[in-house]
């Protein structure tokens, strides 16, 4: 099997930090998995940054003495990277490194990057550099899910078209893309009855109660809106009449954000036994799973690319109830390991003003992705039904939990994923030996593709867009007064600047709540033409908070909801 030097920088792998991000947990998990399972004769570590040697040693000290001798490569020793001939950098930022490599010859070694969040300007710039920097066909980028790979391919195609049409580019690099999931060290999450008893006593949870668990960063705008999970759990508890507890194990930017997040979430699930836990401690991160009976995570944000926690839940033997969203789709098998709940987003083309406002700096990143997320709706009825099924049936929980655990063992444990990394590195080595870069076709591009409409760029994330022939009907609110009470809550206000007015929303609500409901096309036809894109997006906002619900899908093929040439105005 092929080998690679691991670019080792504390920021990529260190988890003992106040601002813990998913990429830190994923990096730590990968490094431990690589040290345990890589089929190599020798480990190669390339020091990133200029830290004392002890800082690098600390990153691998948790694995004890290495199974094979480790070789340390100094930060400036790029000559030393020819052995093993490939460098793995746990981010997509390999373009700049290709410029630095050029001094030694482009075939000196291969570069292999990895996607995390791809929605930031920095991440998109890194993707652009795959084409504008001297990367080669023997370089590669690992995409952690099929959805993020589609997004990456979309972004690269837009940039390539622009370079050909605007600059007459005749040769563009063609780095290889591979879809390889993140793995988990499955044994780290094994069920522990002692931990279960200790956590339940600590959190004052009766042993017989059903406990749902969410694990992750607590930010409604840049991670996921917890209102969806809270509403579904509340409806499921009411439907079953059984006590339901919810452990929310995570971390926030500061104590004030922590308190605000939990207060806002509790408002949507008043009858649930809500239990917040600081999830940053290593002991908590690996033991809290044993306290739960099921895992819940309703991702709705384009910042997500894989989502490691469902795989960790499966390793812990927990059935999962998750949204059908990007990498979750590759992990949780619907009806086998748990349930995937359909998601709906605006059609491609309805978000160019979001991208333009963010590009100009008028809207920050948090508000950009938060606005896009606020227009992502979920099938609340299906989510509630899934939770009810698991709450009512311990046998179903055990069956799905066992299936998920087996899937981790067979497919998603690092022992299974690391060989896929090494096989990809081997493919890059063969291409580097051939050293035959490819030439691209000519094309044109008229607009800046680097700041794309999020609903075009991330069109593969939801199950499908909202369609013109979708029929909407009433949701949980009995009237508009009840609906406005829900929409006035904190968690409903993110992204409000990008939605229709309350008066426009009320008109749409009344049409949908009339006998027989109304199709999306009928609702849009009743609005002034310049306002229809805002109304169209706001229908998903109303669906998101269960104020409107999607009726039976039409038998005919879906059409786009609005006029493809009708766009929100760009300031």
C-alpha positions in Angstrom: 0.0 0.0 0.0 1.1 3.6 -0.7 2.2 6.0 1.9 2.1 9.7 2.4 3.8 12.3 4.7 1.2 13.7 7.1 1.2 17.4 7.3 1.1 17.9 11.0 -0.1 21.2 12.4 -1.7 21.6 15.8 -4.7 23.5 14.3 -5.6 20.4 12.2 -5.7 17.8 15.0 -5.9 19.4 18.4 -9.2 19.0 20.2 -8.4 20.4 23.7 -9.5 23.9 22.7 -12.4 26.3 23.7 -13.5 26.8 20.1 -13.8 23.2 19.0 -14.8 22.7 15.4 -15.8 19.6 13.5 -12.5 19.6 11.5 -10.5 19.4 14.7 -12.4 16.3 15.8 -12.2 14.8 12.3 -8.4 15.5 12.2 -7.8 13.9 15.6 -9.9 10.9 14.6 -8.0 10.5 11.3 -4.6 10.7 12.9 -5.4 8.1 15.5 -6.9 5.9 12.8 -3.9 6.3 10.5 -1.5 5.4 13.3 -3.5 2.4 14.2 -4.3 1.0 10.8 -2.0 2.3 8.0 -0.2 -0.5 6.2 3.1 1.3 5.9 6.7 0.5 6.9 7.4 3.9 8.3 5.4 7.0 9.3 6.4 10.3 7.8 5.4 13.5 9.6 5.9 16.9 7.9 6.0 19.7 10.5 3.6 22.5 9.7 4.4 25.9 11.2 7.4 26.7 13.4 6.5 25.1 16.8 8.7 23.4 19.3 9.1 19.7 18.5 7.2 18.8 21.7 4.1 20.4 20.1 4.2 17.9 17.3 5.0 15.0 19.5 2.0 15.8 21.7 -0.3 15.3 18.7 0.6 11.6 18.4 1.4 10.9 22.1 -2.1 9.5 22.7 -1.2 6.4 20.7 1.8 5.6 22.8 4.9 4.2 21.1 4.5 4.1 17.4 4.3 0.7 15.8 7.0 1.7 13.3 9.7 4.3 13.4 8.5 7.8 12.8 10.4 10.2 10.5 10.1 13.9 11.1 10.5 16.2 8.1 11.4 19.8 8.8 9.0 22.5 7.5 11.4 23.7 4.8 12.6 20.3 3.7 10.5 19.8 0.7 13.3 17.7 -0.8 12.5 15.2 1.9 8.9 14.8 0.6 10.0 12.8 -2.4 10.0 9.9 0.1 7.2 8.8 0.4 6.2 10.9 -2.6 2.9 12.2 -1.4 1.8 14.8 1.2 -1.6 14.6 2.9 -2.9 18.0 4.0 -6.2 17.9 5.9 -7.7 20.8 4.0 -8.4 21.8 0.4 -5.5 24.4 0.4 -3.1 22.5 -1.7 -2.9 25.1 -4.5 -0.4 27.4 -2.9 1.8 24.4 -2.0 1.9 23.5 -5.7 3.6 26.9 -6.3 6.1 26.1 -3.6 6.6 22.6 -5.0 7.4 24.0 -8.5 10.8 25.0 -7.4 11.7 21.3 -7.0 9.9 20.1 -10.1 6.1 19.4 -10.4 6.6 15.6 -10.3 8.7 15.8 -7.1 5.7 14.7 -5.0 1.9 14.5 -5.1 -0.4 16.7 -3.1 -3.6 15.3 -1.5 -6.1 17.6 0.2 -9.4 17.0 2.0 -12.7 18.9 2.0 -14.3 20.3 5.2 -16.6 23.2 4.9 -16.7 24.5 1.3 -19.1 27.4 1.7 -16.6 30.0 2.9 -14.8 32.4 0.6 -11.5 31.0 1.8 -12.6 27.4 0.9 -13.9 28.5 -2.5 -10.6 30.4 -3.1 -8.8 27.1 -2.3 -10.9 25.3 -4.9 -10.1 28.0 -7.4 -6.4 27.6 -6.8 -6.8 23.9 -7.9 -7.2 25.4 -11.4 -5.2 28.6 -11.2 -2.1 27.2 -9.4 0.2 24.7 -10.9 -1.5 21.6 -9.6 -1.2 18.5 -11.8 -3.2 15.4 -12.6 -1.1 13.5 -10.0 -2.5 15.7 -7.2 -5.9 15.0 -5.6 -8.7 16.2 -3.3 -10.6 13.8 -1.1 -14.3 14.7 -0.9 -16.0 13.3 2.2 -19.4 12.8 0.6 -21.1 12.5 -2.7 -23.0 15.7 -2.2 -19.9 17.8 -1.4 -18.1 16.2 -4.4 -21.0 17.4 -6.6 -20.6 20.8 -5.1 -16.9 20.8 -5.7 -17.3 19.7 -9.3 -19.9 22.4 -9.8 -17.6 25.1 -8.4 -14.6 23.9 -10.5 -16.7 23.8 -13.7 -17.9 27.3 -13.2 -14.4 28.6 -12.6 -12.9 26.6 -15.5 -15.6 28.0 -17.9 -14.8 31.5 -16.7 -11.0 31.1 -17.2 -11.5 29.7 -20.7 -14.1 32.3 -21.9 -12.6 35.4 -20.2 -8.9 34.7 -20.4 -8.8 32.2 -23.2 -7.2 29.6 -21.0 -6.1 26.5 -23.1 -4.7 24.3 -20.4 -6.2 23.9 -16.9 -4.9 21.5 -14.2 -7.0 18.4 -13.6 -6.4 17.2 -10.0 -8.1 14.0 -9.2 -11.2 13.9 -7.0 -12.1 10.9 -4.8 -15.2 10.4 -2.7 -14.0 8.8 0.6 -15.9 9.3 3.8 -14.5 10.3 7.1 -14.0 7.3 9.4 -14.4 6.7 13.1 -12.4 4.7 15.6 -15.4 2.6 16.4 -14.2 1.0 19.7 -13.9 4.5 21.2 -17.7 4.8 21.2 -18.6 1.3 22.4 -21.6 1.1 24.8 -20.6 1.3 28.4 -23.3 0.4 31.0 -21.3 2.0 33.8 -21.1 5.3 31.9 -24.8 5.1 31.1 -25.7 4.7 34.8 -23.3 7.5 35.8 -24.6 10.0 33.2 -28.3 9.3 33.9 -27.7 9.8 37.6 -25.8 13.0 37.0 -28.5 14.3 34.7 -31.4 13.1 36.9 -32.9 10.9 34.1 -35.0 7.9 35.1 -33.6 4.6 33.7 -36.9 3.8 32.0 -37.1 7.1 30.1 -36.3 7.4 26.4 -33.3 9.7 25.8 -32.5 11.4 22.5 -28.9 12.8 22.0 -27.5 15.5 19.9 -23.8 16.2 19.8 -22.1 19.1 18.1 -21.3 22.8 18.0 -24.2 24.9 19.2 -24.8 27.7 16.7 -28.2 28.1 15.0 -26.8 30.0 12.1 -23.5 28.2 11.2 -24.2 24.7 12.4 -27.9 23.8 12.4 -31.2 25.3 13.7 -32.2 23.3 16.8 -35.8 24.3 16.5 -36.4 21.5 14.0 -35.2 18.8 16.5 -37.0 20.4 19.4 -40.3 20.6 17.5 -40.1 17.0 16.3 -39.2 15.7 19.8 -42.1 17.7 21.3 -44.6 16.4 18.8 -43.3 12.8 19.3 -43.6 13.1 23.1 -47.1 14.4 22.8 -48.0 11.6 20.4 -46.6 8.8 22.6 -47.5 10.2 26.0 -44.2 8.9 27.2 -41.4 10.8 29.1 -38.7 11.9 26.6 -35.4 13.5 27.6 -33.0 15.2 25.3 -29.3 15.5 26.0 -27.7 18.4 24.0 -24.0 17.8 24.3 -22.0 20.6 22.6 -20.2 23.8 23.0 -20.7 27.5 22.2 -18.5 30.5 21.6 -19.0 31.9 25.1 -21.3 31.6 28.2 -23.8 34.1 26.9 -24.2 32.2 23.6 -24.5 29.0 25.5 -27.4 30.3 27.6 -29.1 32.0 24.7 -29.0 28.8 22.6 -30.5 26.6 25.2 -33.2 29.1 26.2 -34.2 29.5 22.6 -34.3 25.8 22.0 -36.3 25.0 25.2 -39.1 27.3 23.9 -39.8 24.8 21.2 -39.9 21.7 23.4 -41.5 22.6 26.7 -42.5 19.1 27.8 -39.1 17.5 27.0 -36.6 16.8 29.7 -33.9 19.1 28.3 -30.4 18.4 29.5 -27.5 20.5 28.3 -23.9 19.1 28.6 -20.6 20.7 27.8 -19.3 18.3 25.3 -15.7 19.5 24.9 -14.1 17.2 27.4 -12.6 14.1 25.9 -14.2 11.9 28.5 -17.6 13.4 27.6 -17.1 13.2 23.9 -16.6 9.4 24.0 -18.9 8.4 26.9 -22.1 10.5 26.6 -23.3 8.2 23.8 -24.0 5.5 26.4 -26.6 7.6 28.1 -28.8 7.7 25.1 -31.4 5.5 23.3 -31.4 7.3 20.0 -29.4 10.0 18.1 -31.0 13.0 16.5 -29.4 15.6 14.1 -31.3 17.7 11.7 -28.6 19.4 9.6 -29.9 22.2 7.4 -26.7 24.2 6.7 -24.5 24.4 3.7 -21.4 24.6 5.9 -21.8 20.9 6.6 -20.1 18.5 4.2 -20.0 15.1 5.9 -21.2 15.2 9.5 -19.2 12.9 11.7 -21.6 12.6 14.6 -24.1 10.2 12.9 -21.2 7.8 12.3 -20.1 8.1 15.9 -23.7 7.4 17.0 -23.8 4.3 14.9 -20.5 3.2 16.4 -22.2 3.6 19.8 -25.1 1.4 18.6 -27.6 4.2 18.5 -30.3 4.4 15.9 -30.2 7.7 14.0 -32.9 10.1 13.0 -31.2 12.6 10.7 -32.1 14.9 7.8 -31.5 13.7 4.2 -28.7 16.2 3.9 -25.2 16.0 2.2 -22.9 13.5 4.0 -25.7 12.2 6.3 -27.1 10.6 3.1 -23.9 8.5 2.7 -23.8 7.4 6.3 -27.3 6.5 7.6 -29.3 3.9 5.6 -32.9 4.8 5.8 -34.9 2.1 7.5 -31.8 0.1 8.4 -29.6 2.2 10.7 -32.3 4.8 11.4 -34.3 7.3 9.4 -33.4 10.0 7.0 -36.0 12.8 6.8 -36.5 14.6 3.5 -35.3 18.2 3.1 -36.4 20.9 0.7 -34.6 24.0 -0.5 -35.2 26.8 -3.0 -34.6 26.0 -6.6 -31.1 26.8 -8.1 -31.0 30.5 -9.0 -32.9 31.9 -6.1 -29.9 32.8 -4.0 -27.6 35.0 -6.1 -28.5 38.0 -4.0 -27.4 36.1 -0.9 -24.0 35.4 -2.5 -23.7 39.0 -3.8 -24.5 40.6 -0.4 -21.9 38.3 1.2 -19.3 39.0 -1.5 -19.6 42.7 -0.9 -19.2 42.3 2.9 -22.7 43.7 3.5 -23.6 40.3 5.1 -21.2 38.3 7.2 -20.6 34.6 6.7 -22.8 33.7 9.7 -25.7 35.6 8.2 -25.1 34.3 4.7 -25.2 30.6 5.6 -27.8 31.3 8.3 -30.1 32.8 5.7 -29.7 29.9 3.3 -30.4 27.5 6.1 -33.5 29.4 7.1 -34.9 28.5 3.7 -34.3 24.8 4.2 -37.4 22.9 5.2 -37.9 19.4 6.5 -40.7 16.9 6.5 -41.8 17.4 10.1 -44.5 14.7 9.8 -42.0 12.1 8.8 -39.6 13.2 11.5 -42.2 12.9 14.2 -43.3 9.5 12.9 -39.7 8.2 13.0 -39.2 9.4 16.5 -42.5 7.9 17.6 -41.5 4.5 16.1 -38.2 4.5 18.0 -39.7 5.8 21.3 -42.4 3.2 21.2 -40.2 0.2 20.3 -37.1 -0.7 22.2 -36.7 -3.7 19.9 -36.6 -1.4 16.8 -34.0 0.7 18.6 -31.8 -2.3 19.3 -32.3 -3.7 15.7 -31.3 -0.4 14.0 -28.5 0.3 16.5 -27.0 -3.1 15.9 -27.2 -2.6 12.1 -25.5 0.8 12.4 -22.8 -0.7 14.6 -22.2 -3.4 12.0 -22.0 -0.8 9.2 -19.3 1.0 11.1 -17.3 -2.2 11.5 -17.6 -3.1 7.8 -17.4 0.3 6.1 -16.7 3.3 8.2 -14.2 2.3 10.8 -10.8 3.8 10.1 -9.5 0.3 9.6 -11.7 0.2 6.5 -11.3 3.8 5.4 -7.5 4.2 5.7 -6.8 1.6 2.9 -9.0 3.7 0.6 -6.8 6.7 1.3 -3.7 4.6 0.6 -5.2 3.3 -2.6 -5.9 6.8 -3.8 -2.3 7.9 -2.9 -1.2 4.9 -5.0 -3.3 6.1 -8.0 -1.7 9.5 -7.7 1.8 7.9 -7.6 1.1 6.1 -10.9 -0.1 9.3 -12.5 3.0 11.1 -11.2 5.2 8.5 -12.7 3.5 8.9 -16.1 3.7 12.7 -15.8 1.2 13.4 -18.7 -0.9 16.4 -17.8 -4.2 16.8 -19.6 -5.5 19.7 -21.8 -9.0 21.1 -21.2 -11.7 21.9 -23.8 -12.5 25.6 -24.6 -15.6 27.2 -23.2 -17.0 30.5 -22.0 -18.3 32.0 -18.8 -19.9 35.4 -18.4 -20.3 35.8 -14.7 -18.1 35.5 -11.7 -18.4 31.8 -10.7 -16.5 32.2 -7.4 -19.5 33.6 -5.5 -22.3 31.4 -6.7 -25.9 31.2 -5.7 -25.9 28.7 -2.8 -28.9 26.9 -4.1 -27.1 26.2 -7.3 -23.8 25.3 -5.8 -25.4 23.2 -3.1 -28.3 21.8 -5.1 -27.2 18.2 -4.3 -27.5 18.8 -0.5 -31.3 18.6 -0.1 -33.6 15.8 -1.3 -35.0 18.1 -4.0 -36.0 21.7 -4.6 -39.5 22.9 -3.9 -41.5 22.5 -7.2 -44.2 24.4 -8.9 -46.7 21.5 -8.7 -46.1 20.9 -5.0 -49.3 21.4 -3.1 -49.1 23.1 0.3 -51.6 22.8 3.1 -51.8 23.9 6.8 -49.3 22.8 9.4 -49.4 22.9 13.1 -50.6 26.5 13.5 -54.4 26.9 13.6 -54.3 30.5 12.2 -52.0 33.3 11.2 -51.8 34.7 14.7 -50.4 31.4 16.0 -48.0 31.4 13.1 -46.7 34.9 13.8 -46.0 33.9 17.4 -43.8 31.1 16.1 -42.1 33.3 13.5 -41.3 36.0 16.1 -39.2 33.7 18.1 -35.4 34.1 18.1 -34.7 30.9 16.2 -37.0 31.9 13.4 -35.5 35.3 12.8 -32.1 34.4 11.3 -32.0 35.3 7.7 -35.2 37.4 8.0 -33.6 40.1 5.8 -33.7 37.8 2.8 -37.4 36.7 3.1 -40.7 38.2 2.1 -42.6 40.6 4.3 -45.0 39.3 7.0 -47.9 40.6 4.9 -46.7 38.6 1.9 -46.2 35.5 4.0 -49.7 35.9 5.5 -51.2 36.0 2.0 -49.3 32.9 1.1 -50.3 31.2 4.3 -54.0 32.0 3.8 -54.0 30.6 0.3 -52.3 27.3 1.4 -54.7 27.0 4.4 -57.8 27.3 2.3 -59.8 24.1 1.6 -57.8 21.9 -0.7 -54.6 23.9 -0.2 -52.7 25.6 -3.1 -49.8 24.7 -5.3 -46.6 26.7 -5.2 -47.4 28.0 -8.7 -50.9 29.2 -7.6 -49.4 31.0 -4.5 -46.7 32.7 -6.6 -49.2 33.8 -9.3 -51.1 35.8 -6.6 -48.0 37.8 -5.7 -46.6 40.8 -7.7 -44.0 39.6 -10.2 -41.0 41.4 -8.6 -41.8 39.8 -5.2 -42.4 36.2 -6.3 -38.8 35.1 -5.7 -39.0 36.3 -2.1 -42.4 34.6 -1.6 -41.1 31.4 -3.1 -38.2 31.3 -0.7 -40.5 32.2 2.2 -42.7 29.2 1.6 -39.9 27.0 2.7 -39.4 29.2 5.8 -43.1 28.6 6.7 -42.6 24.9 6.0 -39.4 24.8 8.1 -41.4 25.8 11.2 -44.3 23.5 10.4 -46.7 26.3 9.6 -47.2 24.8 6.2 -46.9 21.2 5.1 -46.2 19.5 1.8 -49.2 17.5 0.5 -49.0 14.4 -1.6 -46.5 14.6 -4.4 -47.9 15.2 -7.9 -47.9 12.2 -10.2 -46.4 14.3 -13.1 -42.8 15.2 -13.2 -41.9 18.2 -11.0 -41.3 21.6 -12.7 -39.2 24.4 -11.2 -41.3 26.6 -8.9 -40.9 30.0 -10.5 -39.8 31.7 -13.6 -36.1 30.7 -14.1 -35.3 34.2 -15.3 -37.0 35.8 -12.2 -34.3 36.5 -9.6 -34.2 38.6 -6.4 -32.6 41.9 -7.3 -28.9 42.4 -6.6 -28.3 45.7 -4.8 
